[in-house]
Amino acid sequence: MAPFGLISVGNALVRSLGLFSSAATLRCSSIAPALKLFCTSAESRPKSPISAYSYYMKAQFGDFKRQYPGTTQVDIVKKIAQQWNILTPEQKRPFEELSSASKEQYKVNLKNYMEQLTPAQAKALEEKKRQKTAKRNSIRKKREQNSLGKPKGCRTAFNIFMAEHFEEAKGNTLPDKMRNLQETWKSFDASQKQVYVQLAEDDKVRYKNEIKVWEEHMSELGKEHLIRKKVQKKTAVKKDSKKKAKVKKSTAKGRTAKGSTAKGRTAKGSTAKGSTEKGSTVKESTAKESTVKGKAGRPAAKRA
């Protein structure tokens, strides 16, 4: 049996620990609401609305699991997806109504969440959203570029050296081999590196030629968003210059046509004037002839 003094000390220690833990719990519970106001983590943000397919998945997963015992979750999900695809619009309507209600509730929760944020928190949240969207768009862009056969980038001299000597490099793990290859590369002089430098220059020329042809093809397909920004600017400048040249040509043609029309009008006017002058000359000569004839006929009349 333990001595009384030792038991009393143990009890006092337990009581003190109990007081400490209760006090710590009280402090943490009082601090938690204050921390919640300044928290911008994903836990405090409202969860995204649930889709109609997700509601159907939750409703059918247990039944499919009992119906197909021993089947993996991946196969069960595939079976449920196949079943969802053959459902009629009337059969999907209950789950779509649940999804619509979830979206409306999400809008309300998101509005309340945004109202309690400070301007700094709202700005940080917007920046985080922008970065997330940019990352997602970058991944999609790379996938689309690879699917359309974008040429591989040019390799550096060290990359070519590492690819040639990786298998024979010392070390059992990847980091060890990389470290040994880097040390070996650093110990090379300029003459030893020259071969790989020349191969890297040749690969750079290869990449420039291939990427130029590929980007021209993408421009023809109307996929300018897959082209590098510098090339996009050059393409836009070329298009603007072509448009301006076309406008200048059409303007010059219009001016030439107007000038020829004016010349035609002037020529017509001069021709009309010439014909008028000729007509007046003929009239004057006719009048003169009639006057002469009249004068010549008067004496004959007197004689008669």
C-alpha positions in Angstrom: 0.0 0.0 0.0 1.3 3.4 -0.9 2.1 5.9 1.8 -0.5 8.5 2.7 1.7 11.4 1.8 2.3 10.1 -1.7 -1.4 9.5 -2.3 -2.2 13.1 -1.2 0.4 14.5 -3.5 -0.9 12.4 -6.4 -4.5 13.6 -5.7 -3.4 17.2 -5.6 -1.5 16.8 -8.8 -4.5 15.3 -10.5 -6.8 18.1 -9.2 -4.3 20.7 -10.5 -4.1 19.1 -13.9 -7.9 18.9 -14.0 -8.2 22.6 -13.2 -5.5 23.4 -15.9 -7.3 21.3 -18.5 -10.7 22.9 -17.8 -9.2 26.4 -17.8 -7.5 25.6 -21.1 -10.7 24.3 -22.5 -12.6 27.4 -21.4 -10.0 29.7 -23.0 -10.0 27.8 -26.2 -13.8 27.8 -26.4 -13.8 31.6 -25.8 -11.1 32.2 -28.5 -12.7 29.9 -31.1 -15.5 32.4 -32.1 -13.0 35.2 -32.5 -10.8 33.1 -34.7 -13.7 32.0 -36.8 -14.4 35.6 -37.7 -10.9 36.0 -39.1 -10.7 32.6 -40.8 -10.8 32.4 -44.6 -10.0 28.7 -44.9 -12.1 26.3 -46.9 -13.7 24.9 -43.7 -15.6 28.2 -43.1 -16.5 28.6 -46.7 -19.9 27.1 -47.7 -19.6 23.8 -49.5 -20.4 23.7 -53.2 -23.9 22.7 -54.3 -24.6 19.0 -54.9 -25.4 17.9 -58.5 -28.3 15.8 -59.5 -25.9 12.9 -60.4 -24.3 13.1 -56.9 -27.7 12.8 -55.3 -28.5 9.8 -57.5 -25.1 8.3 -56.6 -25.8 8.6 -52.9 -29.2 7.1 -53.2 -28.1 4.1 -55.3 -24.7 3.2 -54.0 -25.9 1.1 -51.1 -28.3 -0.9 -53.3 -25.7 -1.5 -55.9 -23.2 -2.6 -53.3 -25.6 -5.2 -51.9 -26.6 -6.2 -55.4 -23.0 -6.8 -56.5 -21.1 -8.0 -53.5 -17.3 -8.2 -53.8 -17.3 -5.5 -56.5 -14.9 -2.6 -56.1 -16.1 0.9 -55.6 -14.8 2.0 -59.0 -16.9 -0.7 -60.8 -19.9 0.2 -58.7 -19.6 3.9 -59.7 -19.3 2.9 -63.3 -22.5 0.8 -63.1 -24.3 3.7 -61.4 -23.1 6.1 -64.1 -24.3 3.7 -66.9 -27.7 3.5 -65.1 -27.9 7.3 -64.8 -27.3 7.8 -68.5 -30.3 5.6 -69.5 -32.7 7.3 -67.1 -35.5 9.3 -68.7 -35.9 13.1 -67.9 -38.9 12.3 -65.7 -36.8 9.8 -63.6 -34.1 12.4 -63.3 -36.4 15.2 -62.3 -36.5 14.5 -58.5 -32.7 14.5 -58.2 -32.6 17.7 -60.4 -35.0 19.4 -58.0 -32.8 18.5 -55.1 -29.9 19.9 -56.9 -31.7 23.2 -57.7 -32.6 23.5 -54.0 -29.0 22.9 -53.1 -27.8 25.6 -55.5 -30.3 28.1 -54.0 -29.2 27.3 -50.5 -25.5 27.6 -51.5 -26.2 31.1 -52.9 -27.7 32.2 -49.6 -24.9 30.7 -47.6 -22.2 32.2 -49.8 -23.8 35.7 -49.6 -23.9 35.5 -45.8 -20.3 34.3 -45.8 -19.1 37.1 -48.0 -20.9 39.8 -45.9 -19.0 38.8 -42.8 -15.6 39.1 -44.4 -13.4 42.2 -44.1 -12.2 44.0 -47.3 -8.7 42.4 -46.8 -10.2 38.9 -46.5 -12.4 39.4 -49.5 -9.4 40.6 -51.5 -7.3 37.6 -50.4 -10.2 35.2 -51.3 -10.6 36.8 -54.7 -6.8 36.5 -55.4 -6.9 32.9 -54.3 -9.8 32.2 -56.6 -8.0 33.9 -59.5 -4.8 31.8 -58.9 -6.9 28.7 -58.8 -8.7 29.5 -62.0 -5.4 30.5 -63.7 -3.8 27.1 -62.7 -6.8 25.2 -64.0 -6.8 27.1 -67.3 -3.0 26.4 -67.6 -3.5 22.7 -67.1 -6.3 22.6 -69.7 -4.2 24.6 -72.1 -1.2 22.2 -71.8 -3.4 19.2 -72.3 -4.9 20.7 -75.4 -1.5 21.6 -76.7 -0.2 18.1 -76.2 -3.3 16.6 -77.8 -2.7 18.7 -80.9 1.0 17.6 -81.2 2.9 20.6 -79.8 6.6 20.1 -80.3 8.7 19.2 -77.2 10.8 22.1 -75.8 14.5 22.3 -76.5 16.9 20.6 -74.1 19.9 22.1 -72.4 23.4 20.8 -72.6 23.2 19.3 -69.1 19.8 17.6 -69.9 21.4 15.9 -72.9 24.4 14.8 -70.8 22.1 13.5 -68.1 20.0 11.5 -70.5 23.1 9.8 -72.0 24.8 8.9 -68.8 21.8 8.4 -66.4 21.9 4.6 -66.5 25.6 4.3 -65.7 25.6 7.0 -63.0 26.5 6.0 -59.5 23.8 5.7 -56.9 20.9 3.5 -56.1 18.2 6.2 -55.9 17.2 9.0 -58.3 18.5 11.8 -56.1 21.9 10.1 -55.7 22.3 9.7 -59.4 21.2 13.3 -60.1 23.7 14.5 -57.5 26.6 12.5 -59.0 25.7 13.6 -62.5 25.7 17.3 -61.4 29.1 16.9 -59.8 30.5 15.2 -62.9 29.1 18.0 -65.1 30.7 20.7 -62.9 34.0 19.0 -63.1 34.0 19.1 -66.9 36.0 21.9 -68.7 34.7 23.9 -71.7 36.1 21.4 -74.2 34.4 18.5 -72.6 31.1 20.3 -72.5 31.4 21.6 -76.1 29.8 18.5 -77.6 26.7 18.8 -75.5 26.5 22.5 -76.0 26.5 22.0 -79.8 23.8 19.4 -79.5 21.8 21.8 -77.4 22.1 24.5 -80.1 21.0 22.1 -82.8 18.0 21.1 -80.7 17.1 24.8 -80.2 17.1 25.3 -84.0 14.9 22.2 -84.3 12.4 23.5 -81.7 12.2 27.0 -83.4 11.4 25.5 -86.8 8.9 23.0 -85.4 7.1 25.5 -83.1 6.9 28.0 -85.9 5.1 25.5 -88.2 2.9 24.3 -85.4 1.8 27.8 -84.4 1.0 28.7 -88.0 -1.2 25.7 -88.2 -2.9 26.6 -84.9 -3.5 30.1 -86.3 -5.1 28.6 -89.3 -7.4 26.5 -87.1 -8.5 29.5 -85.1 -6.7 28.4 -81.9 -4.7 31.5 -81.2 -5.1 31.0 -77.4 -2.6 28.1 -77.8 0.1 30.3 -79.4 2.8 32.1 -77.4 1.9 35.7 -76.5 4.8 37.1 -78.5 3.7 35.3 -81.6 0.1 36.4 -80.9 1.2 40.0 -80.9 3.2 39.6 -84.1 0.2 37.8 -85.8 -2.1 40.6 -84.7 0.3 43.2 -86.1 0.5 41.3 -89.4 -3.2 41.1 -89.6 -3.6 44.8 -88.9 -1.0 45.7 -91.5 -2.8 43.4 -94.1 -6.1 45.1 -93.3 -4.5 48.6 -93.6 -2.9 47.6 -96.9 -6.3 46.3 -98.2 -8.0 49.5 -97.1 -5.2 51.6 -98.9 -5.6 49.6 -102.1 -9.4 49.9 -102.1 -9.1 53.7 -101.4 -6.5 54.1 -104.2 -8.8 52.1 -106.6 -11.7 54.3 -105.6 -9.7 57.5 -106.2 -8.5 56.1 -109.6 -12.1 55.3 -110.6 -13.2 58.8 -109.5 -10.4 60.4 -111.5 -11.2 58.4 -114.6 -14.9 59.3 -114.2 -14.0 62.9 -113.9 -11.7 62.7 -117.0 -14.6 61.0 -118.9 -16.9 63.7 -117.9 -14.4 66.4 -119.0 -13.8 64.6 -122.3 -17.6 64.4 -122.8 -17.9 68.1 -122.0 -15.2 69.0 -124.5 -16.8 66.8 -127.1 -20.1 68.4 -126.5 -18.6 71.8 -126.7 -16.8 70.8 -130.0 -20.1 69.5 -131.5 -21.8 72.7 -130.4 -19.2 74.8 -132.0 -19.4 72.7 -135.1 -23.1 73.1 -135.2 -22.9 76.9 -134.8 -20.3 77.0 -137.6 -22.5 75.0 -139.9 -25.5 77.2 -139.1 -23.4 80.4 -139.8 -22.2 79.0 -143.1 -25.8 78.0 -144.0 -27.1 81.5 -143.2 -24.4 83.1 -145.2 -25.2 80.9 -148.2 -28.9 81.8 -148.0 -28.0 85.5 -147.8 -25.9 85.2 -150.9 -28.7 83.4 -152.7 -31.2 86.0 -151.7 -29.0 88.8 -152.9 -28.4 87.0 -156.2 -32.2 86.5 -156.8 -33.2 90.2 -156.3 -32.0 91.6 -159.5 -33.5 88.9 -161.5 -36.9 89.7 -160.0 -36.5 93.4 -160.8 -35.6 92.5 -164.4 -38.7 90.5 -164.7 
